Amino acid sequence: MGDAIKEHWQQLQSREQWMVVGCTVFVVISLLIFAVIKPMYGQLDLLEKRYQSDVRTLQWLGTAAEQIQQQRRSGNNGQGESLSTLVDASLPQFQLTMQRFQPSGKDKAQLWFENIPYKQLVAWLHYVESEKGVNIDAVSMNNEDASGRVSARVRLQR
């Protein structure tokens, strides 16, 4: 078959041979463009759009995280409660009673507990921190004679 092609090639005039070579080069270049380069640029455009979307999402997350931090720092979780109101309202939910409450300004307070269940105190501390946005500055605990019971001093801040 290769001999037949060579024979046919040699029968073509010089101008026809140049046209065949030109068309072959055109077809090869077109194949390169449409089969390799264009899909590659299409994939590049897709990746660039995906990257831009991820950048916008990351910026939104940064803004949202900052707003959440500001909300936690200000103690504004949509309830507008004072620290004393929050403590008074939440302690009964955990069957806890405090011995003493000492406010220190608008957004700080110290609480004293005596002979209370340790697990309930920890659950309450988790609640006020995670649900109400109150920061726990310090906790001091002492074991009581009864198992699982403690006396504690807690310092809270909004």
Disulfide bonds with the S-S distance in Angstrom:
none
